[in-house]
Amino acid sequence: MDYTYKVLESDLDLLAAALSEVPVAVAVKEYEDDILEDGGRIREYTPNSVRIRGLSYSRELYEFRAYPIHMGE
């Protein structure tokens, strides 16, 4: 399935996604189709990492993708 998504790169992008509780997928930056976490909510972020469903992911190694809100339901 193809979905339109927004790559969350800045702190502002991550804050907006966390506050709106949109589903966020985590992908390995070097491998476009390698999704590690599919549709979790951001619970916390720092300059170095993003926490989704109790796991922390490095912002340097992973890409965070916000999907339409109805996808996670």
JOTARA-V346226 format. One record per helix or strand of 2 or more residues. SS is the DSSP state (H for helix, E for strand). FROM is the first residue (numbers start at 1). TO is the last residue. If there is no record, write none. Layout:
ss->SS from->FROM to->TO
ss->SS from->FROM to->TO
//
This chain:
ss->E from->5 to->8
ss->H from->11 to->20
ss->E from->24 to->28
ss->E from->35 to->40
ss->E from->42 to->45
ss->E from->49 to->52
ss->E from->55 to->58
ss->E from->62 to->67
ss->H from->69 to->72
//
